[in-house]
Amino acid sequence: MTRTRRAAFTLFSVVAAGVLHAQSCQLALPASGKMTLSIRTFTGPMFSDPKFMKAKDEKKDEQVNAFNAGVLGGTVPTASNSEMEFSLNKAVVEAGDEYTIGYNVGGTDYFSYVVCKDDTLYIARNRGVVMIGPADNPIGFTIQGIQKVPVHLKVGDVLEPFTDASFMFPTTADVTLKKKVFSHMRTTSSREFGFATDSRTGESGFGPYNKTTTSAVYKTIDVAARKEISFSAHSIQGMNAVVSGTEEVTVGGVAYTAYIIESESWTRSSVTTDYESADEAVSQEAEAFAAKIQTKQERLMTRKGFTNKLGYMVMYSKVWFVPALGGAVITEAYDTTGAITTIMRLVKVE
């Protein structure tokens, strides 16, 4: 699956996947059918302007606001423009009315699941542990949280956040570390003039004297080690999610009242580096140095404005949720600077 289509499928599944029918929620959609989603992506100032990140915050805000206005006004060209078709199938299970939303690419089926029960939609973008990478050689796995969205919404409602966690399998490599060890003692002598104390007799005086200095000499040796790097990411989806207003939207020629839900996605990643060697002191020193570099990079990300003070990368999103359809019909996704990156719209359900 291409990056654009994979991202679109994930974003759509977060909220928009719930375009469903279930009698317990009193929705009005066919139990079996298909949905068509239009996807437009855009290249924001952060990636199109090399000088953007060096500009002052006020200038960045002006540029982002102008860019977003152009996107919404139709004057900014799209980076890509495509449609995706999803299959929709209903099954009655113990938990409630379950809908499977599927998409096939390259002969592989991808699914998200929604259960409608007690006037609430439970949206799972994937079921269980999801492996990352090729099926025959995965490089990690992710566990995605379940989103709960009430069918009956009102302005001012605050929605619950949900979390995702991803882990990459550790990668290992044989490396060579350096260790400073004692080699020998070195003695140097010189003729000096001035005030000095004789180290043998303790007598002090002024005049010429011989100065002898002894020092330790160290050398560097190689230490064989095994280096292991582990990567993980923690995301909080739907942070500060609130229903901020209503707006009339049209899907397939039918007008609906949509509830505008504004929220944030918080993501924080972590890289851990471990070393194993016959010399424990060398391993500990290398691990401490790697941790120091990691901390320095995290502080730089915060100082540059890529992450907040807690170390999370924050991205804003805005969706138009239609209770009658059980999901979002429009999704606007933004990058960390506040620029629109993707606009998805439900075109039709049949």
DRENDO-1510 file (C-alpha; in Angstrom, 1 decimal, always signed):
<recs>
REC; n; res; u; v; w
REC; 1; MET; +0.0; +0.0; +0.0 .
REC; 2; THR; +1.4; +3.4; -0.9 .
REC; 3; ARG; +2.1; +5.9; +1.9 .
REC; 4; THR; -0.7; +8.2; +0.7 .
REC; 5; ARG; -3.3; +5.4; +0.5 .
REC; 6; ARG; -2.1; +3.9; +3.8 .
REC; 7; ALA; -2.4; +7.2; +5.6 .
REC; 8; ALA; -5.8; +7.9; +4.0 .
REC; 9; PHE; -7.0; +4.5; +5.1 .
REC; 10; THR; -5.8; +5.1; +8.7 .
REC; 11; LEU; -7.2; +8.6; +8.9 .
REC; 12; PHE; -10.5; +7.5; +7.4 .
REC; 13; SER; -10.8; +4.6; +9.7 .
REC; 14; VAL; -10.2; +6.7; +12.9 .
REC; 15; VAL; -13.5; +8.5; +12.6 .
REC; 16; ALA; -14.9; +8.2; +9.0 .
REC; 17; ALA; -14.9; +4.4; +9.0 .
REC; 18; GLY; -18.0; +4.5; +11.0 .
REC; 19; VAL; -20.3; +5.2; +8.1 .
REC; 20; LEU; -22.6; +2.4; +9.2 .
REC; 21; HIS; -26.0; +1.0; +9.7 .
REC; 22; ALA; -27.3; -0.4; +13.0 .
REC; 23; GLN; -30.8; -0.6; +14.3 .
REC; 24; SER; -29.6; -0.1; +17.9 .
REC; 25; CYS; -28.1; +3.2; +16.9 .
REC; 26; GLN; -31.0; +4.0; +14.6 .
REC; 27; LEU; -28.8; +4.8; +11.6 .
REC; 28; ALA; -30.0; +4.6; +8.0 .
REC; 29; LEU; -27.5; +2.9; +5.7 .
REC; 30; PRO; -27.5; -0.4; +3.8 .
REC; 31; ALA; -26.2; -3.4; +5.6 .
REC; 32; SER; -24.0; -4.2; +2.6 .
REC; 33; GLY; -22.6; -1.8; +0.1 .
REC; 34; LYS; -19.7; +0.5; -0.6 .
REC; 35; MET; -18.4; +3.9; +0.2 .
REC; 36; THR; -16.3; +6.3; -2.0 .
REC; 37; LEU; -13.8; +8.6; -0.4 .
REC; 38; SER; -12.0; +11.5; -2.2 .
REC; 39; ILE; -8.5; +12.3; -0.9 .
REC; 40; ARG; -6.5; +15.4; -1.7 .
REC; 41; THR; -3.1; +16.0; -0.3 .
REC; 42; PHE; -1.0; +19.2; -0.1 .
REC; 43; THR; +2.6; +20.2; +0.4 .
REC; 44; GLY; +2.8; +22.8; +3.2 .
REC; 45; PRO; +5.3; +25.6; +3.6 .
REC; 46; MET; +7.5; +23.5; +6.0 .
REC; 47; PHE; +8.4; +21.2; +3.1 .
REC; 48; SER; +8.1; +23.6; +0.1 .
REC; 49; ASP; +10.0; +26.6; +1.5 .
REC; 50; PRO; +13.6; +25.9; +2.7 .
REC; 51; LYS; +13.5; +29.2; +4.6 .
REC; 52; PHE; +10.3; +28.5; +6.5 .
REC; 53; MET; +11.8; +26.8; +9.6 .
REC; 54; LYS; +14.3; +29.7; +10.0 .
REC; 55; ALA; +11.6; +32.4; +10.0 .
REC; 56; LYS; +10.2; +34.0; +13.1 .
REC; 57; ASP; +7.0; +32.6; +14.6 .
REC; 58; GLU; +4.9; +35.5; +13.4 .
REC; 59; LYS; +6.1; +35.1; +9.9 .
REC; 60; LYS; +5.4; +31.3; +10.0 .
REC; 61; ASP; +1.9; +31.9; +11.2 .
REC; 62; GLU; +1.2; +34.4; +8.4 .
REC; 63; GLN; +2.6; +31.9; +5.8 .
REC; 64; VAL; +0.6; +29.0; +7.2 .
REC; 65; ASN; -2.6; +31.0; +7.4 .
REC; 66; ALA; -2.2; +32.2; +3.8 .
REC; 67; PHE; -1.5; +28.6; +2.7 .
REC; 68; ASN; -4.6; +27.2; +4.5 .
REC; 69; ALA; -6.8; +29.9; +3.0 .
REC; 70; GLY; -5.5; +29.0; -0.4 .
REC; 71; VAL; -6.1; +25.3; +0.2 .
REC; 72; LEU; -9.7; +25.9; +1.3 .
REC; 73; GLY; -10.2; +28.5; -1.4 .
REC; 74; GLY; -9.0; +26.2; -4.2 .
REC; 75; THR; -6.0; +28.3; -5.3 .
REC; 76; VAL; -3.3; +25.9; -3.9 .
REC; 77; PRO; -2.6; +23.0; -6.2 .
REC; 78; THR; -2.9; +19.5; -4.8 .
REC; 79; ALA; +0.1; +17.2; -4.4 .
REC; 80; SER; -2.2; +14.3; -5.1 .
REC; 81; ASN; -5.9; +13.8; -5.9 .
REC; 82; SER; -7.4; +10.3; -5.8 .
REC; 83; GLU; -10.4; +8.3; -4.7 .
REC; 84; MET; -10.7; +5.1; -2.6 .
REC; 85; GLU; -13.6; +2.7; -2.6 .
REC; 86; PHE; -14.4; +0.8; +0.6 .
REC; 87; SER; -16.6; -2.3; +1.0 .
REC; 88; LEU; -19.1; -2.3; +3.8 .
REC; 89; ASN; -20.6; -5.4; +5.4 .
REC; 90; LYS; -22.7; -5.9; +8.4 .
REC; 91; ALA; -22.7; -8.8; +10.9 .
REC; 92; VAL; -24.7; -9.1; +14.1 .
REC; 93; VAL; -22.3; -10.3; +16.9 .
REC; 94; GLU; -22.5; -10.6; +20.7 .
REC; 95; ALA; -21.0; -7.1; +21.2 .
REC; 96; GLY; -23.6; -5.5; +18.9 .
REC; 97; ASP; -24.0; -4.6; +15.2 .
REC; 98; GLU; -20.5; -5.0; +13.7 .
REC; 99; TYR; -19.4; -3.5; +10.4 .
REC; 100; THR; -16.3; -4.4; +8.4 .
REC; 101; ILE; -14.9; -1.7; +6.2 .
REC; 102; GLY; -12.4; -3.1; +3.7 .
REC; 103; TYR; -10.0; -2.0; +1.0 .
REC; 104; ASN; -7.9; -4.1; -1.4 .
REC; 105; VAL; -4.6; -3.0; -2.9 .
REC; 106; GLY; -2.2; -5.2; -4.7 .
REC; 107; GLY; -4.2; -8.3; -3.8 .
REC; 108; THR; -4.1; -7.6; -0.1 .
REC; 109; ASP; -7.2; -6.8; +2.0 .
REC; 110; TYR; -7.1; -4.3; +4.7 .
REC; 111; PHE; -9.9; -4.0; +7.3 .
REC; 112; SER; -11.2; -1.8; +10.1 .
REC; 113; TYR; -14.1; -2.7; +12.3 .
REC; 114; VAL; -16.9; -0.8; +13.9 .
REC; 115; VAL; -19.4; -2.0; +16.5 .
REC; 116; CYS; -22.5; +0.0; +17.1 .
REC; 117; LYS; -24.1; -0.7; +20.5 .
REC; 118; ASP; -26.1; +1.3; +23.1 .
REC; 119; ASP; -26.0; +4.5; +21.0 .
REC; 120; THR; -22.2; +4.4; +20.7 .
REC; 121; LEU; -19.8; +3.6; +17.9 .
REC; 122; TYR; -16.7; +1.6; +18.8 .
REC; 123; ILE; -14.2; +2.1; +16.0 .
REC; 124; ALA; -11.2; -0.2; +15.6 .
REC; 125; ARG; -8.9; +0.8; +12.8 .
REC; 126; ASN; -7.4; -2.7; +13.0 .
REC; 127; ARG; -8.2; -5.8; +15.0 .
REC; 128; GLY; -5.6; -7.1; +17.5 .
REC; 129; VAL; -1.8; -6.7; +17.1 .
REC; 130; VAL; -0.9; -5.4; +13.7 .
REC; 131; MET; +2.5; -6.4; +12.3 .
REC; 132; ILE; +4.6; -3.7; +10.5 .
REC; 133; GLY; +6.4; -4.5; +7.3 .
REC; 134; PRO; +6.2; -7.6; +5.0 .
REC; 135; ALA; +4.1; -10.5; +6.3 .
REC; 136; ASP; +7.0; -12.9; +5.9 .
REC; 137; ASN; +9.5; -10.5; +7.5 .
REC; 138; PRO; +7.9; -8.0; +9.8 .
REC; 139; ILE; +10.0; -5.3; +11.4 .
REC; 140; GLY; +7.7; -4.5; +14.3 .
REC; 141; PHE; +4.1; -4.3; +15.5 .
REC; 142; THR; +1.5; -1.8; +16.6 .
REC; 143; ILE; -1.5; -1.9; +18.9 .
REC; 144; GLN; -4.2; +0.7; +18.1 .
REC; 145; GLY; -6.7; +2.0; +20.6 .
REC; 146; ILE; -10.5; +1.9; +20.1 .
REC; 147; GLN; -12.3; +5.2; +19.5 .
REC; 148; LYS; -15.7; +5.7; +21.1 .
REC; 149; VAL; -18.1; +8.2; +19.5 .
REC; 150; PRO; -21.6; +8.8; +20.7 .
REC; 151; VAL; -24.3; +8.9; +18.0 .
REC; 152; HIS; -26.1; +11.7; +19.7 .
REC; 153; LEU; -23.8; +14.7; +19.9 .
REC; 154; LYS; -24.2; +18.3; +20.9 .
REC; 155; VAL; -22.0; +21.4; +20.8 .
REC; 156; GLY; -19.7; +21.4; +23.7 .
REC; 157; ASP; -19.4; +17.7; +24.1 .
REC; 158; VAL; -15.9; +16.4; +25.0 .
REC; 159; LEU; -14.9; +13.1; +23.6 .
REC; 160; GLU; -12.6; +10.5; +25.1 .
REC; 161; PRO; -9.0; +10.2; +23.8 .
REC; 162; PHE; -7.5; +6.8; +22.9 .
REC; 163; THR; -3.9; +5.6; +22.6 .
REC; 164; ASP; -1.7; +3.8; +20.1 .
REC; 165; ALA; +1.6; +2.1; +20.8 .
REC; 166; SER; +4.2; +0.9; +18.2 .
REC; 167; PHE; +7.3; -1.1; +18.7 .
REC; 168; MET; +10.1; -1.9; +16.2 .
REC; 169; PHE; +11.9; -5.2; +16.7 .
REC; 170; PRO; +15.5; -4.5; +18.0 .
REC; 171; THR; +18.2; -4.3; +15.4 .
REC; 172; THR; +21.7; -5.5; +16.3 .
REC; 173; ALA; +25.1; -5.0; +14.9 .
REC; 174; ASP; +28.7; -5.9; +15.9 .
REC; 175; VAL; +30.6; -2.8; +16.6 .
REC; 176; THR; +34.0; -1.8; +18.0 .
REC; 177; LEU; +34.2; +0.5; +21.0 .
REC; 178; LYS; +37.2; +2.3; +22.3 .
REC; 179; LYS; +38.7; +2.1; +25.8 .
REC; 180; LYS; +41.5; +4.2; +27.4 .
REC; 181; VAL; +43.9; +2.0; +29.4 .
REC; 182; PHE; +47.2; +2.6; +31.2 .
REC; 183; SER; +50.3; +2.2; +29.1 .
REC; 184; HIS; +53.3; +3.3; +31.2 .
REC; 185; MET; +54.8; +6.1; +33.3 .
REC; 186; ARG; +56.7; +9.0; +31.7 .
REC; 187; THR; +59.3; +11.2; +33.4 .
REC; 188; THR; +60.5; +14.5; +32.0 .
REC; 189; SER; +63.2; +16.9; +33.4 .
REC; 190; SER; +63.9; +20.6; +32.9 .
REC; 191; ARG; +66.1; +23.3; +34.3 .
REC; 192; GLU; +64.0; +26.1; +35.9 .
REC; 193; PHE; +64.7; +29.4; +37.7 .
REC; 194; GLY; +62.6; +30.9; +40.5 .
REC; 195; PHE; +61.1; +30.0; +43.9 .
REC; 196; ALA; +60.8; +26.3; +44.6 .
REC; 197; THR; +60.7; +23.6; +47.3 .
REC; 198; ASP; +63.0; +20.6; +47.3 .
REC; 199; SER; +60.7; +17.5; +47.3 .
REC; 200; ARG; +63.4; +15.5; +49.1 .
REC; 201; THR; +64.5; +17.8; +51.9 .
REC; 202; GLY; +61.6; +20.2; +52.1 .
REC; 203; GLU; +63.8; +23.2; +51.9 .
REC; 204; SER; +62.6; +26.2; +49.9 .
REC; 205; GLY; +64.6; +28.9; +48.2 .
REC; 206; PHE; +65.0; +31.1; +45.2 .
REC; 207; GLY; +67.4; +30.4; +42.3 .
REC; 208; PRO; +68.0; +27.7; +39.7 .
REC; 209; TYR; +66.7; +24.2; +40.2 .
REC; 210; ASN; +66.0; +21.0; +38.4 .
REC; 211; LYS; +62.3; +20.1; +37.8 .
REC; 212; THR; +61.3; +16.5; +37.3 .
REC; 213; THR; +57.7; +15.5; +36.4 .
REC; 214; THR; +56.2; +12.0; +36.3 .
REC; 215; SER; +52.9; +11.3; +34.6 .
REC; 216; ALA; +50.8; +8.4; +33.4 .
REC; 217; VAL; +50.5; +7.6; +29.7 .
REC; 218; TYR; +47.3; +6.0; +28.4 .
REC; 219; LYS; +46.5; +4.3; +25.1 .
REC; 220; THR; +43.3; +3.4; +23.3 .
REC; 221; ILE; +42.4; -0.2; +22.7 .
REC; 222; ASP; +39.5; -1.8; +20.7 .
REC; 223; VAL; +36.7; -3.6; +22.5 .
REC; 224; ALA; +34.3; -5.8; +20.6 .
REC; 225; ALA; +30.7; -5.2; +21.4 .
REC; 226; ARG; +27.1; -5.9; +20.3 .
REC; 227; LYS; +25.0; -2.8; +19.7 .
REC; 228; GLU; +21.2; -3.1; +20.0 .
REC; 229; ILE; +18.8; -0.3; +19.0 .
REC; 230; SER; +15.1; -0.3; +19.9 .
REC; 231; PHE; +12.5; +2.1; +18.7 .
REC; 232; SER; +9.0; +2.7; +20.1 .
REC; 233; ALA; +6.3; +5.3; +19.7 .
REC; 234; HIS; +3.3; +6.3; +21.8 .
REC; 235; SER; +0.4; +8.3; +20.4 .
REC; 236; ILE; -2.6; +9.8; +22.1 .
REC; 237; GLN; -5.4; +10.3; +19.6 .
REC; 238; GLY; -8.3; +12.6; +20.1 .
REC; 239; MET; -6.6; +14.8; +22.7 .
REC; 240; ASN; -8.7; +17.8; +23.6 .
REC; 241; ALA; -11.5; +16.6; +21.3 .
REC; 242; VAL; -14.5; +18.8; +21.5 .
REC; 243; VAL; -17.6; +19.4; +19.4 .
REC; 244; SER; -17.1; +23.0; +18.4 .
REC; 245; GLY; -20.1; +23.6; +16.1 .
REC; 246; THR; -22.5; +22.3; +13.5 .
REC; 247; GLU; -22.7; +22.8; +9.7 .
REC; 248; GLU; -24.8; +21.5; +6.9 .
REC; 249; VAL; -23.0; +19.1; +4.5 .
REC; 250; THR; -24.1; +17.1; +1.4 .
REC; 251; VAL; -23.3; +13.5; +0.7 .
REC; 252; GLY; -24.6; +11.9; -2.5 .
REC; 253; GLY; -27.0; +14.8; -3.0 .
REC; 254; VAL; -28.5; +14.5; +0.5 .
REC; 255; ALA; -28.0; +17.3; +3.1 .
REC; 256; TYR; -27.1; +16.3; +6.7 .
REC; 257; THR; -26.3; +18.2; +9.9 .
REC; 258; ALA; -22.6; +17.6; +10.7 .
REC; 259; TYR; -21.0; +18.1; +14.1 .
REC; 260; ILE; -17.6; +19.7; +13.9 .
REC; 261; ILE; -15.1; +17.8; +16.1 .
REC; 262; GLU; -11.7; +19.5; +16.6 .
REC; 263; SER; -8.9; +17.5; +18.3 .
REC; 264; GLU; -5.2; +16.9; +18.5 .
REC; 265; SER; -2.9; +13.9; +17.9 .
REC; 266; TRP; +0.0; +13.7; +20.4 .
REC; 267; THR; +2.9; +11.4; +19.4 .
REC; 268; ARG; +6.2; +10.7; +21.1 .
REC; 269; SER; +9.0; +8.4; +20.0 .
REC; 270; SER; +11.9; +6.9; +21.9 .
REC; 271; VAL; +15.1; +5.3; +20.8 .
REC; 272; THR; +17.1; +3.1; +23.2 .
REC; 273; THR; +20.6; +2.0; +22.5 .
REC; 274; ASP; +22.2; -0.9; +24.5 .
REC; 275; TYR; +25.7; -2.3; +24.3 .
REC; 276; GLU; +26.9; -5.7; +25.4 .
REC; 277; SER; +30.6; -6.6; +25.7 .
REC; 278; ALA; +33.1; -8.4; +27.9 .
REC; 279; ASP; +33.9; -5.0; +29.5 .
REC; 280; GLU; +30.8; -3.8; +31.4 .
REC; 281; ALA; +32.4; -0.4; +32.1 .
REC; 282; VAL; +32.8; +0.2; +28.4 .
REC; 283; SER; +29.2; -0.8; +27.6 .
REC; 284; GLN; +27.9; +1.5; +30.3 .
REC; 285; GLU; +29.9; +4.4; +29.1 .
REC; 286; ALA; +28.7; +3.9; +25.5 .
REC; 287; GLU; +25.0; +3.6; +26.7 .
REC; 288; ALA; +25.4; +6.8; +28.7 .
REC; 289; PHE; +26.8; +8.7; +25.7 .
REC; 290; ALA; +23.9; +7.4; +23.5 .
REC; 291; ALA; +21.3; +8.5; +26.1 .
REC; 292; LYS; +22.9; +11.9; +26.3 .
REC; 293; ILE; +22.7; +12.4; +22.5 .
REC; 294; GLN; +19.1; +11.3; +22.6 .
REC; 295; THR; +18.2; +13.8; +25.3 .
REC; 296; LYS; +20.0; +16.5; +23.4 .
REC; 297; GLN; +18.0; +15.8; +20.3 .
REC; 298; GLU; +14.8; +15.8; +22.2 .
REC; 299; ARG; +15.6; +19.2; +23.6 .
REC; 300; LEU; +16.5; +20.5; +20.2 .
REC; 301; MET; +13.1; +19.3; +18.8 .
REC; 302; THR; +11.3; +21.2; +21.6 .
REC; 303; ARG; +13.4; +24.3; +21.1 .
REC; 304; LYS; +12.7; +24.3; +17.4 .
REC; 305; GLY; +9.0; +23.9; +18.0 .
REC; 306; PHE; +8.5; +20.4; +16.6 .
REC; 307; THR; +7.4; +19.1; +20.0 .
REC; 308; ASN; +5.7; +20.5; +23.0 .
REC; 309; LYS; +7.3; +20.8; +26.5 .
REC; 310; LEU; +6.3; +17.2; +27.2 .
REC; 311; GLY; +8.2; +15.9; +24.2 .
REC; 312; TYR; +5.1; +15.1; +22.1 .
REC; 313; MET; +4.6; +16.1; +18.5 .
REC; 314; VAL; +1.2; +17.7; +18.2 .
REC; 315; MET; -1.0; +17.7; +15.1 .
REC; 316; TYR; -4.4; +19.3; +14.8 .
REC; 317; SER; -7.4; +17.7; +13.0 .
REC; 318; LYS; -10.9; +18.7; +12.2 .
REC; 319; VAL; -13.7; +16.4; +11.2 .
REC; 320; TRP; -17.4; +16.9; +10.2 .
REC; 321; PHE; -19.2; +14.0; +12.0 .
REC; 322; VAL; -22.7; +13.1; +10.8 .
REC; 323; PRO; -24.7; +11.1; +13.4 .
REC; 324; ALA; -27.2; +9.9; +10.7 .
REC; 325; LEU; -24.3; +8.3; +8.8 .
REC; 326; GLY; -22.5; +7.2; +11.9 .
REC; 327; GLY; -19.1; +8.8; +11.1 .
REC; 328; ALA; -17.1; +11.6; +9.6 .
REC; 329; VAL; -17.9; +12.8; +6.1 .
REC; 330; ILE; -15.0; +15.4; +6.0 .
REC; 331; THR; -11.6; +15.2; +7.6 .
REC; 332; GLU; -9.0; +17.9; +7.6 .
REC; 333; ALA; -5.5; +16.8; +8.8 .
REC; 334; TYR; -2.7; +19.3; +9.6 .
REC; 335; ASP; +1.0; +19.0; +10.2 .
REC; 336; THR; +2.9; +20.3; +13.3 .
REC; 337; THR; +3.1; +23.8; +11.9 .
REC; 338; GLY; -0.7; +24.0; +11.5 .
REC; 339; ALA; -0.7; +23.6; +7.7 .
REC; 340; ILE; -3.3; +21.5; +6.0 .
REC; 341; THR; -1.8; +18.3; +4.6 .
REC; 342; THR; -4.9; +16.2; +3.7 .
REC; 343; ILE; -8.6; +16.7; +3.0 .
REC; 344; MET; -10.8; +13.7; +2.8 .
REC; 345; ARG; -14.5; +13.8; +1.9 .
REC; 346; LEU; -17.1; +11.0; +1.7 .
REC; 347; VAL; -18.5; +11.3; -1.8 .
REC; 348; LYS; -21.2; +8.7; -1.7 .
REC; 349; VAL; -22.6; +5.6; +0.0 .
REC; 350; GLU; -24.4; +3.0; -1.9 .
</recs>
